[in-house]
Amino acid sequence: NHFFYMPGGAPTPYTRAGKELPPGKVTRRQVDSGEFLGSGKRGVWLYAPAAEGPYPLAIVYDGREYLERARLPAICDQLIAQGRMEPLALALIENPPQRRGLEYACSEGTLGFVLEKVLPLARNELNLADPAKNPGSYGVIGASYGGLMALYTGLRLGGLFGRVLAQSGAHTLEG
């Protein structure tokens, strides 16, 4: 995860909290992933915006990176407060770097984990919109291998995840 700034470049101003801006709430949970991913507990951060719900949900692969490096909840806070984006909730899923190839290369185990573990957690703790009333209203986000998995999630579960952001997706054929 390297980066540089061109002359005159700087981090996005959307990551800086404004004094008048109410921040959303981020909570961390530990979720048992063993039956799907075979790696014990997994961190999942849940973000609820300061706006009134219910909200659609976006699943975020590589959640720690989007939380700490991209500061996605802060960006969402700013865009929601400015009226440039409708409020949404996030479920940012942690992924161990050594397991990216296994868990993000079009993995049915990862889909099972999202459907059977992450979605019930998010539904229980966040004020989510009912996707049955608006099919495809949930989203999924990822970069590189996470982008590949985001695209795969949207293709396999488009009735639920109809909005896909695959940033620099690792869409390649090897061999």
C-alpha positions, 0 to 999 in steps of 0.5 A: 500500500504505497502512495505519493502525492503530486506537486500540489496534491494532498489528502482529500479534505473529506477525511477531516472532521468539521466542527459542525459535523456530527460523526457517525458511530463505529463499533468493532465486533469479533465474529466467528468465521471458522465454519466458512473461512477456517480462521477463528474470529474475524474483526468486523467494524460497523458504521452507523451514520449520524443521520436518521435510518433505516439505511442500505448497507455496504459490505467493505472487504479489507475493512481495516484498510478502508477504516484506517488508511482511506478513513471511509467512515469520515468520508461518508460523514462529510458526504452525507452532511453535505447532501452529496450522498444518501446515508448508508451503513457499513460493515467493514470486514477484516482480512488477514493479508496472508489469506487474501488470495484464498478468501478473495479469489471468487470464494464461496466461503467468503460469500457464506461468511457474509450471508450467514455471519456479517449480515445477521450481525449488521441487521441486529446492530444497525438500522438497516433498510429491508432489501426485500422492499428494494432489491439490489439496494445493498452495496459491496466495496473492495480494492485489488483482490477485494475488488475482485471479490466485490465484483464476484459478490455482486454477480453471485448475489445481485438481488441483494448487492446491486451496487459494486465498487471494485477499485483496481480489481485484480481481474487477471488470468494466470497461467 
